[in-house]
């Protein structure tokens, strides 16, 4: 259901105030995508994996429990990477369908119903 003119003006006013109050945040929000967040999570998971690997190799002979913690960090990191890769793959498929639906809604809106 499309917005009426009054609601559309209110929405535009809120958006204008948002850009005026904090333009840097507004630009960040406008330019950030779900893919960016997934890449950031994968990067931190890769750092965790390397840290776990280092813990495991450095402390394996002296402190086995620290090496075990390193191994657990590695396993969790790999799981996190796999989870973000799986989500991003399904989101790409879902966003393709969502984008086509949004495009159809835009066309209907510009035609006036």
C-alpha positions as CSV (number, residue, x, y, z in Angstrom):
1,X,0.0,0.0,0.0
2,X,1.6,3.3,-1.1
3,X,2.1,6.2,1.2
4,X,-0.2,9.2,0.8
5,X,1.3,12.6,0.2
6,X,1.2,13.7,3.8
7,X,3.0,10.5,4.9
8,X,5.5,10.9,2.1
9,X,6.3,14.5,3.2
10,X,6.8,13.3,6.8
11,X,9.1,10.6,5.7
12,X,11.2,13.0,3.5
13,X,11.3,15.5,6.4
14,X,12.7,12.8,8.8
15,X,15.2,11.8,6.2
16,X,16.3,15.4,5.7
17,X,16.7,15.9,9.4
18,X,18.7,12.7,9.7
19,X,21.1,13.9,7.0
20,X,21.4,17.3,8.7
21,X,21.9,16.1,12.2
22,X,24.6,13.5,11.4
23,X,25.7,13.5,7.8
24,X,28.6,11.2,8.4
25,X,26.4,8.5,10.0
26,X,23.8,9.0,7.3
27,X,26.4,8.4,4.6
28,X,27.7,5.3,6.4
29,X,24.2,3.9,6.8
30,X,23.4,4.6,3.1
31,X,26.6,3.0,1.9
32,X,26.8,-0.1,4.2
33,X,25.5,-3.3,2.9
34,X,24.9,-6.7,4.4
35,X,27.8,-8.0,2.4
36,X,30.1,-5.4,4.0
37,X,29.1,-6.7,7.4
38,X,29.6,-10.3,6.4
39,X,33.1,-9.5,5.1
40,X,34.0,-7.8,8.3
41,X,32.8,-10.8,10.3
42,X,34.8,-13.2,8.1
43,X,37.9,-11.0,8.5
44,X,37.7,-11.2,12.3
45,X,37.0,-14.9,12.2
46,X,40.2,-15.3,10.1
47,X,42.1,-13.3,12.7
48,X,40.7,-15.6,15.4
49,X,41.7,-18.6,13.4
50,X,45.3,-17.4,13.1
51,X,45.4,-16.5,16.8
52,X,44.1,-19.9,17.7
53,X,46.6,-21.6,15.4
54,X,49.5,-19.6,17.0
55,X,48.2,-20.5,20.5
56,X,48.1,-24.1,19.6
57,X,51.6,-24.3,18.1
58,X,53.3,-22.1,20.7
59,X,51.9,-23.7,23.8
60,X,51.3,-27.3,22.7
61,X,54.4,-28.8,24.4
62,X,54.3,-26.8,27.7
63,X,50.7,-25.9,28.4
64,X,48.3,-28.3,26.7
65,X,45.2,-26.6,28.1
66,X,46.2,-23.3,26.3
67,X,46.8,-25.3,23.1
68,X,43.3,-26.7,23.6
69,X,41.8,-23.2,23.9
70,X,43.6,-22.3,20.7
71,X,42.1,-25.3,19.0
72,X,38.6,-24.4,20.2
73,X,39.1,-20.8,19.0
74,X,40.1,-22.3,15.6
75,X,37.0,-24.5,15.4
76,X,34.7,-21.6,16.4
77,X,36.4,-19.3,13.8
78,X,36.0,-21.8,11.0
79,X,32.3,-22.3,12.0
80,X,31.8,-18.6,12.0
81,X,33.4,-18.3,8.5
82,X,31.2,-21.1,7.2
83,X,28.1,-19.6,8.7
84,X,28.7,-16.1,7.1
85,X,29.5,-17.7,3.7
86,X,26.3,-19.8,3.8
87,X,24.3,-16.7,4.9
88,X,25.8,-14.5,2.2
89,X,25.1,-17.1,-0.5
90,X,21.4,-17.5,0.5
91,X,21.1,-13.7,0.9
92,X,22.4,-13.2,-2.6
93,X,19.7,-15.5,-3.9
94,X,17.1,-13.9,-1.7
95,X,18.2,-10.4,-2.6
96,X,17.9,-11.2,-6.3
97,X,14.3,-12.0,-5.8
98,X,13.7,-9.1,-3.5
99,X,15.4,-6.6,-5.8
100,X,13.1,-7.7,-8.7
101,X,10.0,-7.3,-6.4
102,X,11.2,-3.9,-5.3
103,X,11.7,-2.9,-8.9
104,X,8.2,-4.0,-9.7
105,X,6.8,-2.0,-6.8
106,X,8.8,1.1,-7.9
107,X,7.3,0.8,-11.4
108,X,3.8,0.5,-10.0
109,X,4.4,3.5,-7.7
110,X,5.6,5.7,-10.6
111,X,2.7,4.6,-12.8
112,X,0.3,5.6,-10.0
113,X,-1.0,2.2,-9.0
